[in-house]
């Protein structure tokens, strides 16, 4: 578009006019893009929170089972006799181990050798049995000692025997070795089908017998031995692996590894405090900078800390401060200050471990354990689907001890639910809080009557935290998922509005350019008419002067 055209009607800056008009029209789009940027920042903050919650959940899962908490260190009093290792969940203690002999594999050596490894063995057959499999190798007149060795080793159906040649002062002997230890893995040469001379059973010396390892633990069994085919034994002392080195006596000592427990609780403290700091940054208000967090007002985010702190300050599900040795995290040294910062008092934890190590593990990692206040209604078991907490149970016995009825309800509920009765076994129905619960009704005689009991289904702090965090992170209806879906929906709606605004602006700019183009054309016509009129006037004035 032309600007600065000559003439009185031509002083118009079309580009400037269009830019000014578009700047005003751009404001709704600017507001939308600013709003989108804010939501994208909120999404980024939510992703950070989700990542920290996931780390917290992983740590909580490591506390959710006693078997993964009870770490031990296994030591051997004499590593020249046996080395030891232990898995998590093993309790402390010591064991006296006597190793009578090691397990070994069978080994046979040809007694009378040949002058050369390439000496001919003659045509015929060599037959042996191992692990219940008999193999017969056929030789020819050209078969050498090396050739017989290779016939055995290259047999695709070889049951586990390796042949080699041993050179003893220039005399060469065929050696057969079984691959497995244990008395049941002997190599036997079959004389009935072996026809080559010098290779019958009598022609071999057993240089090492196939035998099982033999040992006793704490002097048991007194008259016989525990026998195993391997020198690595993991099924005698539960959770302990013995690697035998030689015969002899040694002691296995299992010591509690409370250092790992302290480290895990320290990690819990650090992750929680890091989560709180992050949430305060995103959902709080900085009184010094007067900056409002980008997620302030988000109820779900605000409740995260409150719900986690509630687990750490309340009695664990099914635990009672009066009935259980430890029931709350503070008894293990986990406490909050007035600013909401979690700390771990090592001295308190050490005292708790020294007082009752099993109770410490139970508070942290109890899984579907339970107890009952009445011997007539005994706790048997619970499953992962059983809701932890306190229950009330009533069982009515007939005068002959038959269970007529059995009902249950969670503490605080008013309605009773029937338990499934199968003889003396009482079970919770599917779809109820007590699903997976199993109780035993024990009649004590004395005629018909009703027995009442308080039943506690216990879940440790680790499991309680894990369940809470699982709910927050649930991909379908969790707190984080709800916020993510809400932000995604707002971004989708904003993208649609932004596209509409961009289309509107494109059309408006085209309209403005067309409008000013028409105006320029009109001004050009006016300039042309003015020029023509001016020329006509000048001509008339010149003619008048001439006349």
C-alpha positions in Angstrom: 0.0 0.0 0.0 1.3 3.4 -0.9 2.0 6.0 1.7 3.0 9.7 1.6 1.4 10.3 -1.9 1.7 13.8 -3.3 -1.3 16.0 -3.0 -3.5 17.3 -0.2 -5.5 14.0 0.0 -2.6 11.6 0.0 -1.1 11.9 3.6 -2.4 8.5 5.0 -0.2 5.7 6.6 -2.2 2.6 5.9 0.2 0.1 7.7 0.1 2.1 10.9 -3.7 2.3 10.8 -4.0 -1.5 10.3 -1.4 -2.2 13.1 -3.2 0.1 15.5 -6.6 -1.5 14.8 -5.1 -5.1 15.0 -3.4 -4.3 18.4 -6.8 -3.6 19.9 -8.4 -6.6 18.3 -5.5 -8.8 19.5 -6.3 -8.3 23.2 -8.8 -11.2 23.6 -6.3 -13.6 21.9 -3.5 -12.3 24.3 -5.7 -13.0 27.3 -6.4 -16.6 26.0 -2.7 -17.3 25.3 -1.7 -15.9 28.7 -4.3 -18.1 30.4 -3.0 -21.1 28.5 0.6 -20.4 29.6 -0.6 -20.3 33.2 -2.4 -23.6 32.9 0.7 -25.2 31.3 2.7 -23.9 34.2 0.1 -25.5 36.5 0.5 -28.8 34.6 4.2 -28.7 35.0 3.9 -28.0 38.8 1.4 -30.9 39.1 3.8 -33.2 37.2 6.5 -32.3 39.8 4.1 -33.1 42.7 3.1 -36.4 41.0 6.8 -37.4 40.7 7.4 -36.7 44.3 4.3 -38.6 45.4 5.5 -41.6 43.2 8.8 -41.6 45.0 7.0 -41.4 48.4 4.8 -44.3 47.4 7.8 -46.4 46.4 9.4 -45.8 49.8 6.1 -46.5 51.6 5.9 -49.8 49.7 9.3 -50.9 51.1 7.8 -50.5 54.6 4.5 -52.3 53.8 5.6 -55.8 54.7 7.5 -57.1 57.7 9.4 -59.6 55.7 11.1 -56.8 53.7 11.8 -54.8 56.9 13.5 -57.4 59.0 17.0 -57.1 57.6 19.8 -59.3 59.2 23.5 -59.7 58.7 24.7 -63.3 58.5 28.2 -64.2 59.6 30.2 -67.4 59.8 32.5 -68.2 62.6 34.9 -69.9 60.2 34.7 -69.0 56.5 37.2 -71.7 55.7 34.5 -74.2 56.6 31.4 -72.4 55.2 30.3 -68.9 54.2 26.7 -67.7 54.8 24.2 -65.2 53.6 20.6 -64.4 54.6 17.5 -62.9 52.9 15.3 -60.2 54.4 12.7 -61.3 56.8 14.9 -63.7 58.7 14.9 -63.3 62.5 18.0 -63.1 64.6 19.7 -66.0 66.3 22.6 -68.4 66.0 23.0 -72.0 64.8 25.8 -74.6 65.4 26.5 -76.4 62.1 28.6 -79.6 61.8 29.6 -80.5 58.3 30.6 -84.2 58.0 31.5 -84.2 54.3 31.1 -82.2 51.1 29.0 -83.1 48.2 31.0 -84.4 45.2 30.6 -85.6 41.7 31.6 -89.1 40.5 34.9 -89.4 38.7 36.4 -92.6 37.1 39.9 -93.0 35.7 41.2 -95.8 33.5 43.6 -97.7 35.6 46.0 -99.0 32.9 46.6 -96.4 30.2 48.0 -96.4 26.7 51.3 -95.3 25.4 49.7 -92.5 23.3 46.5 -90.5 23.1 46.2 -91.6 19.5 46.6 -95.3 20.3 43.8 -97.5 18.7 41.2 -98.8 21.1 39.8 -101.4 18.7 36.4 -102.0 17.2 33.5 -102.7 19.5 31.3 -100.8 22.0 31.7 -98.7 25.1 28.5 -98.5 27.3 27.9 -96.5 30.5 24.9 -95.3 32.5 24.4 -92.0 34.3 21.3 -90.4 35.9 19.2 -93.3 34.7 20.3 -93.0 31.1 22.4 -95.6 29.3 24.6 -94.6 26.3 26.5 -96.9 24.1 29.2 -95.6 21.8 30.4 -97.7 18.8 34.1 -97.8 17.9 35.8 -99.0 14.7 39.2 -100.4 14.1 40.5 -96.9 13.4 39.1 -95.3 16.6 41.8 -93.9 18.9 41.7 -93.0 22.6 41.0 -89.4 21.5 38.3 -90.6 19.2 36.5 -92.5 22.0 36.7 -89.3 24.1 35.1 -87.3 21.3 32.4 -90.0 20.7 31.4 -89.5 24.4 31.6 -85.7 24.5 29.9 -85.1 21.1 27.0 -87.3 21.9 23.9 -85.1 21.6 22.1 -87.4 24.1 25.0 -87.4 26.7 23.2 -87.4 30.1 26.0 -85.3 31.8 29.3 -87.2 31.6 32.5 -85.4 30.4 35.4 -87.5 29.0 39.0 -86.3 29.1 42.5 -87.8 28.8 45.0 -87.6 31.6 48.7 -87.9 30.9 50.6 -89.5 33.7 54.3 -89.8 33.0 53.7 -90.6 29.4 50.8 -93.0 29.9 47.4 -91.8 28.8 44.2 -92.6 30.7 40.5 -92.0 29.9 38.8 -90.0 32.6 35.0 -89.8 33.1 33.5 -87.1 35.2 29.8 -86.6 36.2 28.4 -83.0 36.1 26.2 -83.3 39.2 27.1 -83.8 42.9 25.3 -86.3 45.0 25.2 -90.0 45.7 22.4 -90.5 43.2 24.7 -89.3 40.3 27.1 -92.2 39.9 28.7 -93.3 36.7 28.3 -97.0 36.0 30.1 -98.9 33.2 27.9 -101.6 31.6 30.1 -104.7 31.2 27.4 -106.7 29.3 27.5 -104.3 26.4 31.1 -103.0 26.6 33.1 -105.1 24.2 36.4 -103.2 23.7 39.2 -104.5 25.7 40.6 -102.5 28.7 37.3 -100.5 29.2 35.3 -102.7 31.5 34.2 -101.5 34.9 37.1 -103.4 36.5 39.5 -101.4 34.3 38.5 -98.1 36.0 39.4 -96.7 39.4 36.8 -94.4 41.2 39.1 -91.4 42.1 36.2 -89.4 43.6 32.9 -90.9 44.7 29.6 -89.4 44.0 28.3 -88.4 47.4 25.9 -86.0 49.1 26.9 -83.3 51.6 26.1 -84.3 55.2 25.5 -81.9 58.0 23.8 -81.4 61.3 22.3 -78.1 62.8 22.4 -77.7 66.5 23.2 -81.4 66.8 20.1 -82.5 64.9 19.4 -85.1 63.7 21.5 -86.9 66.4 21.7 -90.4 64.8 21.7 -89.5 61.1 22.6 -86.6 58.8 20.9 -84.0 56.8 21.9 -84.8 53.2 21.9 -82.5 50.1 23.4 -83.1 46.7 24.9 -79.6 46.5 27.4 -77.7 48.5 25.3 -74.5 48.4 22.4 -75.3 50.7 19.5 -72.8 51.2 16.6 -75.1 52.5 17.9 -76.2 55.9 18.0 -72.9 57.9 15.0 -70.8 56.6 16.3 -67.7 54.8 19.9 -68.7 55.2 22.2 -70.0 52.4 25.2 -72.1 53.4 28.1 -72.4 51.0 30.2 -75.4 52.2 33.9 -75.2 51.8 35.1 -78.3 53.8 34.2 -80.6 56.7 34.2 -79.1 60.2 32.2 -77.2 62.9 31.2 -73.6 62.6 28.5 -71.2 63.9 26.0 -69.1 61.9 25.1 -65.9 63.6 22.2 -63.7 62.4 22.3 -60.1 63.7 19.5 -57.5 63.2 20.4 -54.8 60.8 18.7 -51.8 62.5 21.0 -49.4 60.5 18.9 -50.1 57.4 15.7 -49.4 59.3 17.1 -46.1 60.5 18.1 -45.2 57.0 14.7 -46.0 55.6 12.9 -43.9 58.2 15.4 -41.1 57.5 14.5 -41.3 53.8 10.8 -41.2 54.8 11.5 -37.9 56.7 13.4 -36.4 53.8 10.9 -37.3 51.1 8.0 -36.0 53.2 9.7 -32.7 54.0 10.7 -32.3 50.4 7.1 -32.9 49.3 5.8 -30.3 51.8 8.3 -27.7 50.6 7.2 -28.4 47.0 3.5 -28.1 47.8 4.0 -24.9 49.8 5.8 -23.4 46.7 3.0 -24.3 44.4 0.0 -23.9 46.6 1.1 -21.5 49.3 1.8 -17.8 49.7 5.2 -16.3 50.2 4.9 -13.6 52.7 8.3 -12.1 51.9 7.9 -11.9 48.1 4.1 -11.6 48.2 4.0 -14.2 45.5 0.9 -16.5 45.3 1.6 -20.2 44.4 0.4 -21.2 41.0 -1.8 -24.0 42.4 -3.2 -22.0 45.4 -6.8 -22.8 45.9 -6.5 -26.3 44.5 -8.3 -28.3 47.2 -6.9 -31.7 46.2 -3.3 -30.5 46.3 -4.0 -28.7 49.6 -5.3 -31.9 51.2 -2.3 -34.1 50.2 -0.2 -32.9 53.2 -3.1 -33.0 55.6 -4.0 -36.6 54.6 -0.3 -37.9 54.8 0.3 -36.1 58.1 -2.9 -37.7 59.5 -1.5 -41.2 58.8 1.7 -40.3 60.5 0.1 -38.8 63.6 -2.8 -41.3 64.1 -2.7 -44.8 65.4 -2.1 -47.3 62.6 -5.2 -49.0 61.4 -6.2 -51.7 63.9 -3.6 -50.6 66.5 -4.5 -49.3 69.9 -2.1 -47.1 72.0 -3.2 -49.0 75.1 -3.2 -52.6 73.8 -0.2 -52.6 71.4 3.4 -51.9 72.4 3.7 -49.3 69.6 0.7 -47.8 67.8 1.8 -44.3 66.5 4.8 -43.1 64.5 5.9 -40.7 67.3 6.7 -43.8 69.5 9.4 -44.6 66.9 10.8 -41.1 66.9 8.9 -39.6 64.0 7.4 -36.3 65.1 6.3 -32.9 63.7 7.4 -29.5 64.9 5.0 -26.5 65.0 6.0 -25.6 61.4 4.9 -29.1 60.1 8.5 -30.3 59.6 9.0 -34.0 60.2 12.0 -35.1 62.2 13.4 -38.5 63.3 14.8 -38.8 66.9 17.4 -41.6 66.6 17.5 -42.2 70.3 13.8 -42.8 70.5 14.0 -45.3 67.6 17.0 -47.1 69.2 15.1 -47.4 72.5 12.0 -48.8 70.7 14.1 -51.3 68.8 15.9 -52.4 72.0 12.6 -52.7 73.9 10.6 -54.7 71.3 12.1 -55.1 67.8 9.2 -57.2 66.6 6.7 -54.6 67.7 8.6 -51.9 65.8 8.4 -54.1 62.6 4.8 -54.8 63.2 3.8 -51.1 63.5 5.7 -50.3 60.3 4.9 -53.4 58.2 2.0 -55.4 59.6 -0.1 -56.9 56.7 -3.5 -58.3 57.4 -2.6 -59.5 60.9 -5.1 -59.4 63.6 -6.3 -60.3 67.1 -9.4 -61.0 69.1 -10.5 -60.1 72.6 -12.4 -63.3 73.2 -11.0 -66.8 72.9 -14.5 -68.0 71.7 -14.0 -66.0 68.5 -10.4 -66.4 67.4 -8.7 -64.5 64.5 -7.5 -66.9 61.9 -6.5 -64.9 58.9 -7.2 -61.9 56.6 -6.4 -61.0 53.0 -5.3 -57.9 51.2 -9.0 -57.1 50.5 -9.9 -57.0 54.2 -10.2 -53.4 55.4 -8.0 -52.8 58.4 -9.5 -51.5 61.6 -11.6 -52.5 64.6 -14.7 -54.8 64.3 -17.3 -56.0 66.6 -18.4 -59.7 66.3 -21.3 -61.6 67.9 -21.6 -65.4 67.6 -24.5 -67.4 68.9 -24.0 -71.0 69.8 -26.8 -73.6 70.3 -26.9 -75.7 73.4 -24.9 -78.4 71.5 -22.2 -75.9 70.4 -23.4 -75.4 66.8 -23.0 -71.9 65.5 -26.6 -70.6 64.8 -25.7 -67.1 63.7 -22.7 -64.8 63.4 -22.7 -61.1 62.7 -20.1 -58.4 62.3 -19.8 -54.6 62.0 -17.0 -52.1 61.9 -16.6 -50.0 65.1 -18.8 -47.0 64.7 -21.4 -48.6 62.4 -24.9 -49.4 63.6 -25.9 -52.1 61.1 -24.8 -55.7 61.5 -23.8 -57.9 58.5 -24.0 -61.7 58.5 -20.8 -63.7 58.4 -20.7 -66.9 56.3 -20.8 -70.0 58.5 -19.1 -73.2 57.6 -19.1 -75.3 60.7 -16.8 -73.4 63.1 -15.3 -71.3 60.4 -16.7 -67.8 60.0 -15.9 -65.8 56.8 -16.5 -62.2 55.6 -18.7 -61.8 52.5 -17.3 -60.5 49.3 -17.9 -56.8 48.7 -17.9 -55.9 52.4 -15.1 -54.4 54.5 -14.5 -57.8 56.2 -14.1 -59.6 52.8 -11.2 -62.1 53.2 -11.5 -62.2 57.0 -11.6 -65.7 58.6 -12.5 -66.4 62.2 -12.8 -69.6 64.2 -15.8 -70.0 66.6 -14.7 -72.1 69.7 -17.6 -73.3 71.9 -16.6 -73.5 75.5 -19.6 -75.6 76.6 -22.2 -74.4 79.1 -25.2 -74.4 76.8 -26.6 -71.9 74.3 -25.5 -68.4 74.4 -23.9 -65.4 72.5 -20.2 -64.6 72.5 -19.1 -61.1 71.7 -15.6 -60.1 70.6 -13.6 -57.1 69.5 -11.5 -58.1 66.4 -8.7 -55.8 65.2 -7.3 -56.2 61.7 -4.0 -54.5 61.6 -2.1 -52.7 58.9 1.3 -51.0 59.4 2.1 -47.4 58.7 3.9 -48.4 55.5 0.8 -50.1 54.1 -1.5 -47.2 55.2 0.7 -44.7 53.5 0.9 -46.9 50.4 -2.9 -47.2 50.2 -3.3 -43.5 50.6 -0.8 -42.6 47.9 -2.2 -45.3 45.6 -5.6 -43.5 45.9 -4.0 -40.1 45.2 -2.1 -41.5 42.1 -4.9 -43.8 40.9 -5.0 -43.4 37.1 -8.8 -43.4 36.9 -10.1 -41.3 39.8 -7.1 -40.2 41.9 -6.5 -36.7 43.1 -3.7 -36.1 40.7 -5.6 -37.6 37.8 -8.6 -35.4 38.4 -6.4 -32.3 38.3 -4.6 -33.5 35.2 -8.0 -34.2 33.4 -9.3 -30.8 34.4 -6.2 -29.0 33.1 -6.2 -31.0 29.9 -9.9 -30.1 29.3 -9.2 -26.4 29.9 -6.2 -26.5 27.5 -8.4 -28.2 24.9 -11.1 -25.5 25.3 -8.6 -22.7 25.1 -7.0 -24.1 22.0 -10.4 -24.1 20.3 -11.0 -20.4 21.4 -7.5 -19.4 20.3 -8.1 -21.0 16.9 -11.3 -19.1 16.6 -9.7 -15.8 17.6 -6.8 -16.4 15.2 -9.3 -17.0 12.4 -11.2 -13.8 13.4 -8.0 -11.7 13.4 -6.9 -13.1 10.1 -10.3 -12.1 8.6 -10.3 -8.7 10.3 -6.8 -7.9 9.1 -7.9 -8.8 5.5 -11.0 -6.6 5.9 -8.9 -3.6 7.2 -6.4 -3.9 4.4 -9.2 -4.0 1.8 -10.9 -1.0 3.4 -7.8 1.1 3.4 -7.0 0.0 -0.2 -10.3 1.3 -1.3 -9.7 4.5 0.6 -6.3 4.9 -1.1 -7.9 4.3 -4.5 -10.5 7.0 -3.7 -7.8 9.5 -2.6 -5.9 8.8 -5.8 -9.0 9.6 -7.9 -9.5 12.8 -5.9 -5.8 13.8 -6.5 -6.3 13.1 -10.2 -9.4 15.3 -10.3 -7.6 18.0 -8.3 -4.7 18.0 -10.8 -7.0 18.2 -13.8 -9.0 21.1 -12.3 -5.7 22.9 -11.4 -4.4 22.5 -15.0 -7.7 23.8 -16.4 -7.7 26.8 -14.1 -4.0 27.6 -15.0 -5.0 27.3 -18.7 -7.9 29.7 -18.3 -5.8 32.2 -16.4 -3.1 32.1 -19.1 -5.7 32.7 -21.9 -7.2 35.6 -20.0 -3.7 37.3 -19.7 -3.2 36.9 -23.4 -6.5 38.5 -24.2 
